[in-house]
Every structure is written in C-alpha cells, then in structure tokens.
Amino acid sequence: MAQNSLRIRSGDEVLVLAGKDRSTRKHPRRGRVIRVVPDKQRVFVDGMNIIKRAVRASQKVRQGGIVESPGPIHVSNVMLICPSCDAPTRVGVRNTEQGKRVRYCKRCSKAIDE
C-alpha cells in the first residue's frame, strides 16, 4: 500500500521539486493535482510534465492529431502547499477527537482538510 500517496489528494496545490518542470527560487512551478494513482504512487498535475501523443480520430476524439496532456509525476517529486501559510510543507496525519484522520501542515500545525 502506498502510504505517501494518501497525503496528496486531487485538488491540492503542489510545488514540483524534480523533473523537467521542477521549480527554482526565481520560478516556482505550482499546479493543481488533477488525478492521483495510489497504486503506482503517481500524481497528474495540471500544466506540468506535458506529453504529446498522436491520436487517431474516433467517437471520443472528434479530431485526430497530436494531443497534449499532463503526464504522471512521482509523489516524492511534489510537495504540498499549505492553504493557510501558503508555503511548501511536509504533511502529517493525526486523529481528531471524533476519530477522524486529518492531514496537517508541519510548518504551521493547522489542519489542511476541514
């Protein structure tokens, strides 16, 4: 089971740490997670790791040609951006009084899921 993939979910804003779209101090590369594949520990980030595929015209794709779509990025190569402190942070998991698991920011200790 992929324990790390539970800490980044679809809809989160992340910073890309490695790969061809990696961030630098001058040019931080942020994006929203579109899809998470927990079995393979991969995430798809909007606008990052763009791959081009030749697609034949069909019922689903009206016009064939070269289609650009985001490719998968390994979970270890992205870092979650905390919504409250707006900084890249590590993610912890703790239980609330109701027994619910909640992700929290390790920088500011505030809950990410509310």
mmCIF file of the C-alpha atoms, coordinates in Angstrom:
data_MODEL
# 
_entry.id   MODEL 
# 
loop_
_atom_site.group_PDB 
_atom_site.id 
_atom_site.type_symbol 
_atom_site.label_atom_id 
_atom_site.label_alt_id 
_atom_site.label_comp_id 
_atom_site.label_asym_id 
_atom_site.label_entity_id 
_atom_site.label_seq_id 
_atom_site.pdbx_PDB_ins_code 
_atom_site.Cartn_x 
_atom_site.Cartn_y 
_atom_site.Cartn_z 
_atom_site.occupancy 
_atom_site.B_iso_or_equiv 
_atom_site.pdbx_formal_charge 
_atom_site.auth_seq_id 
_atom_site.auth_comp_id 
_atom_site.auth_asym_id 
_atom_site.auth_atom_id 
_atom_site.pdbx_PDB_model_num 
ATOM 1   C CA . MET A 1 1   ? 0.000   0.000  0.000   1.00 0.00 ? 1   MET A CA 1 
ATOM 2   C CA . ALA A 1 2   ? 1.260   3.453  -0.878  1.00 0.00 ? 2   ALA A CA 1 
ATOM 3   C CA . GLN A 1 3   ? 1.328   5.382  2.383   1.00 0.00 ? 3   GLN A CA 1 
ATOM 4   C CA . ASN A 1 4   ? 2.718   8.620  0.904   1.00 0.00 ? 4   ASN A CA 1 
ATOM 5   C CA . SER A 1 5   ? 0.043   8.924  -1.765  1.00 0.00 ? 5   SER A CA 1 
ATOM 6   C CA . LEU A 1 6   ? -2.632  9.358  0.905   1.00 0.00 ? 6   LEU A CA 1 
ATOM 7   C CA . ARG A 1 7   ? -1.047  12.676 1.861   1.00 0.00 ? 7   ARG A CA 1 
ATOM 8   C CA . ILE A 1 8   ? -1.548  14.338 -1.508  1.00 0.00 ? 8   ILE A CA 1 
ATOM 9   C CA . ARG A 1 9   ? -5.060  14.314 -2.887  1.00 0.00 ? 9   ARG A CA 1 
ATOM 10  C CA . SER A 1 10  ? -6.766  15.531 -6.004  1.00 0.00 ? 10  SER A CA 1 
ATOM 11  C CA . GLY A 1 11  ? -7.456  19.271 -5.873  1.00 0.00 ? 11  GLY A CA 1 
ATOM 12  C CA . ASP A 1 12  ? -4.379  20.075 -3.744  1.00 0.00 ? 12  ASP A CA 1 
ATOM 13  C CA . GLU A 1 13  ? -1.925  22.730 -4.874  1.00 0.00 ? 13  GLU A CA 1 
ATOM 14  C CA . VAL A 1 14  ? 1.614   21.359 -5.130  1.00 0.00 ? 14  VAL A CA 1 
ATOM 15  C CA . LEU A 1 15  ? 5.135   22.539 -5.920  1.00 0.00 ? 15  LEU A CA 1 
ATOM 16  C CA . VAL A 1 16  ? 7.148   20.408 -8.362  1.00 0.00 ? 16  VAL A CA 1 
ATOM 17  C CA . LEU A 1 17  ? 10.552  19.529 -6.874  1.00 0.00 ? 17  LEU A CA 1 
ATOM 18  C CA . ALA A 1 18  ? 12.117  17.346 -9.573  1.00 0.00 ? 18  ALA A CA 1 
ATOM 19  C CA . GLY A 1 19  ? 11.770  16.541 -13.250 1.00 0.00 ? 19  GLY A CA 1 
ATOM 20  C CA . LYS A 1 20  ? 11.678  18.673 -16.363 1.00 0.00 ? 20  LYS A CA 1 
ATOM 21  C CA . ASP A 1 21  ? 9.175   21.108 -14.781 1.00 0.00 ? 21  ASP A CA 1 
ATOM 22  C CA . ARG A 1 22  ? 10.987  21.479 -11.465 1.00 0.00 ? 22  ARG A CA 1 
ATOM 23  C CA . SER A 1 23  ? 10.789  24.713 -9.503  1.00 0.00 ? 23  SER A CA 1 
ATOM 24  C CA . THR A 1 24  ? 13.567  27.160 -8.826  1.00 0.00 ? 24  THR A CA 1 
ATOM 25  C CA . ARG A 1 25  ? 13.655  30.041 -6.391  1.00 0.00 ? 25  ARG A CA 1 
ATOM 26  C CA . LYS A 1 26  ? 13.115  32.547 -9.187  1.00 0.00 ? 26  LYS A CA 1 
ATOM 27  C CA . HIS A 1 27  ? 10.469  30.468 -10.972 1.00 0.00 ? 27  HIS A CA 1 
ATOM 28  C CA . PRO A 1 28  ? 8.335   28.406 -8.615  1.00 0.00 ? 28  PRO A CA 1 
ATOM 29  C CA . ARG A 1 29  ? 6.247   25.897 -10.583 1.00 0.00 ? 29  ARG A CA 1 
ATOM 30  C CA . ARG A 1 30  ? 2.914   25.356 -8.858  1.00 0.00 ? 30  ARG A CA 1 
ATOM 31  C CA . GLY A 1 31  ? -0.112  23.469 -10.065 1.00 0.00 ? 31  GLY A CA 1 
ATOM 32  C CA . ARG A 1 32  ? -3.313  21.705 -9.027  1.00 0.00 ? 32  ARG A CA 1 
ATOM 33  C CA . VAL A 1 33  ? -3.418  17.925 -8.746  1.00 0.00 ? 33  VAL A CA 1 
ATOM 34  C CA . ILE A 1 34  ? -5.895  16.572 -11.311 1.00 0.00 ? 34  ILE A CA 1 
ATOM 35  C CA . ARG A 1 35  ? -5.676  12.867 -10.554 1.00 0.00 ? 35  ARG A CA 1 
ATOM 36  C CA . VAL A 1 36  ? -3.930  10.553 -8.087  1.00 0.00 ? 36  VAL A CA 1 
ATOM 37  C CA . VAL A 1 37  ? -2.891  6.949  -8.840  1.00 0.00 ? 37  VAL A CA 1 
ATOM 38  C CA . PRO A 1 38  ? -2.156  5.456  -5.376  1.00 0.00 ? 38  PRO A CA 1 
ATOM 39  C CA . ASP A 1 39  ? -1.083  2.004  -6.633  1.00 0.00 ? 39  ASP A CA 1 
ATOM 40  C CA . LYS A 1 40  ? 1.775   3.456  -8.697  1.00 0.00 ? 40  LYS A CA 1 
ATOM 41  C CA . GLN A 1 41  ? 2.416   6.442  -6.370  1.00 0.00 ? 41  GLN A CA 1 
ATOM 42  C CA . ARG A 1 42  ? 1.870   8.944  -9.189  1.00 0.00 ? 42  ARG A CA 1 
ATOM 43  C CA . VAL A 1 43  ? 0.040   12.267 -9.446  1.00 0.00 ? 43  VAL A CA 1 
ATOM 44  C CA . PHE A 1 44  ? -1.085  14.230 -12.504 1.00 0.00 ? 44  PHE A CA 1 
ATOM 45  C CA . VAL A 1 45  ? -0.528  17.984 -12.091 1.00 0.00 ? 45  VAL A CA 1 
ATOM 46  C CA . ASP A 1 46  ? -2.312  20.482 -14.338 1.00 0.00 ? 46  ASP A CA 1 
ATOM 47  C CA . GLY A 1 47  ? 0.130   22.066 -16.800 1.00 0.00 ? 47  GLY A CA 1 
ATOM 48  C CA . MET A 1 48  ? 3.169   20.023 -15.692 1.00 0.00 ? 48  MET A CA 1 
ATOM 49  C CA . ASN A 1 49  ? 5.036   17.182 -17.436 1.00 0.00 ? 49  ASN A CA 1 
ATOM 50  C CA . ILE A 1 50  ? 3.147   17.741 -20.697 1.00 0.00 ? 50  ILE A CA 1 
ATOM 51  C CA . ILE A 1 51  ? 3.353   14.757 -23.041 1.00 0.00 ? 51  ILE A CA 1 
ATOM 52  C CA . LYS A 1 52  ? 2.302   14.678 -26.682 1.00 0.00 ? 52  LYS A CA 1 
ATOM 53  C CA . ARG A 1 53  ? 0.523   11.711 -28.217 1.00 0.00 ? 53  ARG A CA 1 
ATOM 54  C CA . ALA A 1 54  ? -0.613  11.026 -31.743 1.00 0.00 ? 54  ALA A CA 1 
ATOM 55  C CA . VAL A 1 55  ? -4.328  10.182 -31.534 1.00 0.00 ? 55  VAL A CA 1 
ATOM 56  C CA . ARG A 1 56  ? -6.466  8.745  -34.282 1.00 0.00 ? 56  ARG A CA 1 
ATOM 57  C CA . ALA A 1 57  ? -9.926  10.264 -34.776 1.00 0.00 ? 57  ALA A CA 1 
ATOM 58  C CA . SER A 1 58  ? -12.696 8.251  -33.083 1.00 0.00 ? 58  SER A CA 1 
ATOM 59  C CA . GLN A 1 59  ? -16.075 8.679  -31.398 1.00 0.00 ? 59  GLN A CA 1 
ATOM 60  C CA . LYS A 1 60  ? -14.426 10.101 -28.231 1.00 0.00 ? 60  LYS A CA 1 
ATOM 61  C CA . VAL A 1 61  ? -11.881 12.291 -30.036 1.00 0.00 ? 61  VAL A CA 1 
ATOM 62  C CA . ARG A 1 62  ? -13.545 14.061 -32.946 1.00 0.00 ? 62  ARG A CA 1 
ATOM 63  C CA . GLN A 1 63  ? -10.387 15.421 -34.474 1.00 0.00 ? 63  GLN A CA 1 
ATOM 64  C CA . GLY A 1 64  ? -7.247  13.300 -34.569 1.00 0.00 ? 64  GLY A CA 1 
ATOM 65  C CA . GLY A 1 65  ? -3.715  14.638 -34.452 1.00 0.00 ? 65  GLY A CA 1 
ATOM 66  C CA . ILE A 1 66  ? -1.236  15.432 -31.742 1.00 0.00 ? 66  ILE A CA 1 
ATOM 67  C CA . VAL A 1 67  ? -2.873  15.811 -28.330 1.00 0.00 ? 67  VAL A CA 1 
ATOM 68  C CA . GLU A 1 68  ? -1.098  17.329 -25.341 1.00 0.00 ? 68  GLU A CA 1 
ATOM 69  C CA . SER A 1 69  ? -1.954  16.087 -21.848 1.00 0.00 ? 69  SER A CA 1 
ATOM 70  C CA . PRO A 1 70  ? -0.274  16.120 -18.425 1.00 0.00 ? 70  PRO A CA 1 
ATOM 71  C CA . GLY A 1 71  ? 1.832   13.070 -17.638 1.00 0.00 ? 71  GLY A CA 1 
ATOM 72  C CA . PRO A 1 72  ? 2.367   11.342 -14.291 1.00 0.00 ? 72  PRO A CA 1 
ATOM 73  C CA . ILE A 1 73  ? 4.839   12.618 -11.681 1.00 0.00 ? 73  ILE A CA 1 
ATOM 74  C CA . HIS A 1 74  ? 6.039   10.525 -8.748  1.00 0.00 ? 74  HIS A CA 1 
ATOM 75  C CA . VAL A 1 75  ? 4.613   11.578 -5.358  1.00 0.00 ? 75  VAL A CA 1 
ATOM 76  C CA . SER A 1 76  ? 8.106   12.127 -3.928  1.00 0.00 ? 76  SER A CA 1 
ATOM 77  C CA . ASN A 1 77  ? 8.783   14.802 -6.567  1.00 0.00 ? 77  ASN A CA 1 
ATOM 78  C CA . VAL A 1 78  ? 5.981   17.129 -5.452  1.00 0.00 ? 78  VAL A CA 1 
ATOM 79  C CA . MET A 1 79  ? 5.412   18.987 -2.198  1.00 0.00 ? 79  MET A CA 1 
ATOM 80  C CA . LEU A 1 80  ? 2.062   20.175 -0.886  1.00 0.00 ? 80  LEU A CA 1 
ATOM 81  C CA . ILE A 1 81  ? 1.490   23.914 -0.500  1.00 0.00 ? 81  ILE A CA 1 
ATOM 82  C CA . CYS A 1 82  ? -0.326  24.692 2.737   1.00 0.00 ? 82  CYS A CA 1 
ATOM 83  C CA . PRO A 1 83  ? -3.545  26.674 2.112   1.00 0.00 ? 83  PRO A CA 1 
ATOM 84  C CA . SER A 1 84  ? -3.183  28.668 5.352   1.00 0.00 ? 84  SER A CA 1 
ATOM 85  C CA . CYS A 1 85  ? 0.525   29.629 5.354   1.00 0.00 ? 85  CYS A CA 1 
ATOM 86  C CA . ASP A 1 86  ? 0.955   29.445 1.523   1.00 0.00 ? 86  ASP A CA 1 
ATOM 87  C CA . ALA A 1 87  ? 4.341   27.707 1.791   1.00 0.00 ? 87  ALA A CA 1 
ATOM 88  C CA . PRO A 1 88  ? 5.602   24.306 0.633   1.00 0.00 ? 88  PRO A CA 1 
ATOM 89  C CA . THR A 1 89  ? 5.363   21.940 3.559   1.00 0.00 ? 89  THR A CA 1 
ATOM 90  C CA . ARG A 1 90  ? 5.565   18.359 4.660   1.00 0.00 ? 90  ARG A CA 1 
ATOM 91  C CA . VAL A 1 91  ? 2.275   16.737 5.575   1.00 0.00 ? 91  VAL A CA 1 
ATOM 92  C CA . GLY A 1 92  ? 1.450   14.934 8.794   1.00 0.00 ? 92  GLY A CA 1 
ATOM 93  C CA . VAL A 1 93  ? -1.611  12.894 9.703   1.00 0.00 ? 93  VAL A CA 1 
ATOM 94  C CA . ARG A 1 94  ? -3.288  12.958 13.113  1.00 0.00 ? 94  ARG A CA 1 
ATOM 95  C CA . ASN A 1 95  ? -6.606  11.835 14.583  1.00 0.00 ? 95  ASN A CA 1 
ATOM 96  C CA . THR A 1 96  ? -9.200  14.296 15.853  1.00 0.00 ? 96  THR A CA 1 
ATOM 97  C CA . GLU A 1 97  ? -11.390 13.883 18.925  1.00 0.00 ? 97  GLU A CA 1 
ATOM 98  C CA . GLN A 1 98  ? -14.106 12.372 16.707  1.00 0.00 ? 98  GLN A CA 1 
ATOM 99  C CA . GLY A 1 99  ? -11.652 9.709  15.498  1.00 0.00 ? 99  GLY A CA 1 
ATOM 100 C CA . LYS A 1 100 ? -11.298 11.182 12.005  1.00 0.00 ? 100 LYS A CA 1 
ATOM 101 C CA . ARG A 1 101 ? -7.886  11.236 10.267  1.00 0.00 ? 101 ARG A CA 1 
ATOM 102 C CA . VAL A 1 102 ? -6.884  14.763 9.286   1.00 0.00 ? 102 VAL A CA 1 
ATOM 103 C CA . ARG A 1 103 ? -3.860  15.988 7.330   1.00 0.00 ? 103 ARG A CA 1 
ATOM 104 C CA . TYR A 1 104 ? -1.979  18.911 8.857   1.00 0.00 ? 104 TYR A CA 1 
ATOM 105 C CA . CYS A 1 105 ? 0.822   21.273 7.894   1.00 0.00 ? 105 CYS A CA 1 
ATOM 106 C CA . LYS A 1 106 ? 4.103   20.543 9.678   1.00 0.00 ? 106 LYS A CA 1 
ATOM 107 C CA . ARG A 1 107 ? 5.101   24.236 9.464   1.00 0.00 ? 107 ARG A CA 1 
ATOM 108 C CA . CYS A 1 108 ? 2.080   25.957 10.985  1.00 0.00 ? 108 CYS A CA 1 
ATOM 109 C CA . SER A 1 109 ? 0.359   22.861 12.531  1.00 0.00 ? 109 SER A CA 1 
ATOM 110 C CA . LYS A 1 110 ? -3.033  23.837 11.069  1.00 0.00 ? 110 LYS A CA 1 
ATOM 111 C CA . ALA A 1 111 ? -5.363  21.241 9.564   1.00 0.00 ? 111 ALA A CA 1 
ATOM 112 C CA . ILE A 1 112 ? -5.399  21.066 5.762   1.00 0.00 ? 112 ILE A CA 1 
ATOM 113 C CA . ASP A 1 113 ? -8.756  19.269 5.456   1.00 0.00 ? 113 ASP A CA 1 
ATOM 114 C CA . GLU A 1 114 ? -11.601 20.977 7.264   1.00 0.00 ? 114 GLU A CA 1 
# 
